[in-house]
Amino acid sequence: MKAIILAGGSGTRLWPVSRYGLPKQFIKLNGAKSLLCQTVERLAAVVPLKDIFVITNEAYLFHVHEDLKAVSPAIENNVILEPVGRNTAPAIALVLKYCLEKLKCAKDEVIFICPSDHIIQPVGKFAAYARQAEAAAKTGSIVTFGIKPDRPETGYGYIKKGVRAPGGGGVSKVEKFAEKPDLKTAEKYVAAGSYYWNSGMFAFTIGTMLAEFKAYAPEIARRLGATLAKMTADFKNMPSISIDYAVMERSKKAAVLPIDILWSDVGSWDSLPEVIKPDHDGNVKVGDVLTLDTKRTIVMGESRLVATIGLKDLIVIDTVDALLIARRGQAQRVKEVVEILKERKRKEVVEHLTIYRPWGYFVVLEEGPRYKIKRIVLKPGQKVSHQLHYHRSEHWIIVKGTARVTLGSKTMLVHENESTYVPKSTEHRLENPGRVPLEMIEVQNGEYVGEDDIVRLSDIYGRKQ
Amino acid sequence: MKAIILAGGSGTRLWPVSRYGLPKQFIKLNGAKSLLCQTVERLAAVVPLKDIFVITNEAYLFHVHEDLKAVSPAIENNVILEPVGRNTAPAIALVLKYCLEKLKCAKDEVIFICPSDHIIQPVGKFAAYARQAEAAAKTGSIVTFGIKPDRPETGYGYIKKGVRAPGGGGVSKVEKFAEKPDLKTAEKYVAAGSYYWNSGMFAFTIGTMLAEFKAYAPEIARRLGATLAKMTADFKNMPSISIDYAVMERSKKAAVLPIDILWSDVGSWDSLPEVIKPDHDGNVKVGDVLTLDTKRTIVMGESRLVATIGLKDLIVIDTVDALLIARRGQAQRVKEVVEILKERKRKEVVEHLTIYRPWGYFVVLEEGPRYKIKRIVLKPGQKVSHQLHYHRSEHWIIVKGTARVTLGSKTMLVHENESTYVPKSTEHRLENPGRVPLEMIEVQNGEYVGEDDIVRLSDIYGRKQ
């Protein structure tokens, strides 16, 4: 069985922590590891690490590499690259092609598809269910995971269990998929006992899914005839359609494995108490938080001290450059805030002050008239593009590690507590030849200090102007 | 008449904006100027600028100089310095001595005492009342200003008006001073029509107050016999007592001038809507604020974007390093928060990230292991002490203006976009010889980067180790 993690989404429902540039799967929510890292580690209890792959697109590629490497450097490159986002059906078609052509899978190999941004506990129980699903998939079913609901949740789609499926093992046919219900309908579903939350995870053999694409999504099936390279080149012409709509809701092979486990898609800040246990006052407190007479309130701090007095049923999400305060039960309206900010072209919905690059990251510490100050961290062995700026000079001060600096035709090493100066219009390159991260402070000075004043002469990551 | 502003208080009731190091009188609340600046400007409508003095202590001396200078460089040094804080009675005794000895005032000179952190509008009306008070003070009364209450406020002390005072002009004898009442009592006071809020402003002649000190505070009166220098040297032995308790509540000369004016002591964040007009939703919004479905809520932002959803009756006060969120009506509990933070020795109740020094200010942009980054602003003509550090080197990058830098026995000029390096244990001095503020970035590097690693060899501001 191959485990494939879908990590191409750009979820901003947890703004201001998740942003277009750092969507939900990459954020740390309930511990020191990103949701993607947690997903990889969970799947590692089901299949060997080498059989776990992540499908994502260019924008998130180095986040994925980082997260995979954090789990094991051996799987850093277990990435399937979508040239552009085209929803889940084309993504799964690409996965099938990749498995057949690159991994030389047989058609009876089971593929286990899993979102990258959910929380599921405990891992052992999950692994046992995954193996049940694998067994059922081998009999020709497309096995979805139906979570046993513990409340009439209106934020999830539901799956109605039908008659027992062939192959047994607790798997039933899907009678129907139901859209997100209103509260009354959700209450009926929960009372009925035959409805389950659609978790977005499913398992099938390559052969089964190829047949279903052929039957229900011929436009996608047709492209599966080409090589991986051709399919990739042509990917932008794929219809943008979800696997649910394209296949699952029509397929007669859809089955459901009811599972009873702690599961959350953390679809909004309102669902945080599902995954971080509230204290005896009903509060969830993360960070440097002081509460007086505060109940049923979620406070997620980052770097700042947060003090609360007399609050009830609130959500406070604090980041370095944006603060959200919402009444509990209204957190889904974050999307309205994100829409407004997007229209206003506010950077706070796109990026954090910490900005990730293939070579490492930088933090803008301050920007003022004619100057900008950054802390730059360059990973071992990496190099920033050979470049020049027309409008700014740069002062570099190394605070940790050793830099190899090229200025014009000269190359030199600059050590901790040493500095160098890059005059305007001078070709320069910064490298970290060492074994530990290089940290330096850059003070830019000039009539214009925008990121777009850059002429890239060469770049090992293939970036152009 | 001399106008004396009491600016030695360390009010933190508007935390996190006001802190021990920057109390309420120095913060900007309802515009571009500090409350102290606004107080000076208001008094300038009553007396010539040269007759306005501020009494404060060492800790706030340069804030006071800055604020006075902002109004007029001519009065920068109109400061009476309390060696230590000993509450208002000793402060007023010191004022009397200062007026007699330094300003050569006669005993029939009227002294107008005024807190530094209140908001009063409009200025013209205030000036007319102040002149009425002056006239009444000349007849021997100690004239308090009683604000006509527009609500049963429980946060203020009240003054009960008695029979008409000699000298007339709308001034009555004080029948009694009443402590902060409970709501029921406050309602009675307002209904009675003869009770006024005690505004903390009062006017008297030097002779009157000397006599009252003699009658009711002999321990203070005795010290008034010495010279200003002796009285100052002995100031720490003064009893710490308020003028209200020591004199006003006992004096038979206490009078009240009822005044009908917009007045607020901005005693807590709850009172902010008294001085900043709420919008049609009842919200007060300062800074970069986006509200959805939010009513009767105060949001004061500073540098960050603040988004709110579905809030009602809340107070959100956001600063760079501390955030307060409180239910309206509970803002007086900020003092509990401040107490807890003080016990925990948290810097967030003492200083802001921007720290003021006699020569200018600095902002800590970031501090990490083995490094600290500051932006330093040095005022024209100022110089930082001649100093050295045993544990850190410093890289200085000038981003605006020109610096005169002394390193060991060498002195040089460093210009915008130039840098210099101060090695560990090297004597150095930084000066701004120019006409515009000098702005520079300092990157400290070393095994210890605490502020206390400093050996001051000489200092024009008289600071020692």
Interface residues (C-beta under 8 A of the other chain):
Chain A: P16 L290 L292 D293 G301 R304 L305 V306 A307 T308 I309 G310 L311 K312 L314 V316 D318 V320 D321 A322 L323 L324 I325 A326 R327 G329 Q330 A331 R333 V334 E336 V337 I340 L341 R346 E348 V363 L365 E366 G368 R370 Y371 I373 R375 S393 H395 I397 V399 K400 E416 N417 S419 Y421 E439 I441 V443 N445 G446
Chain B: P16 L290 L292 D293 G301 R304 L305 V306 A307 T308 I309 G310 L311 K312 L314 V316 D318 V320 D321 A322 L323 L324 I325 A326 R327 G329 Q330 A331 R333 V334 E336 V337 I340 L341 R346 E348 V363 L365 E366 G368 R370 Y371 I373 R375 S393 H395 I397 V399 K400 E416 N417 S419 Y421 E439 I441 V443 N445 G446
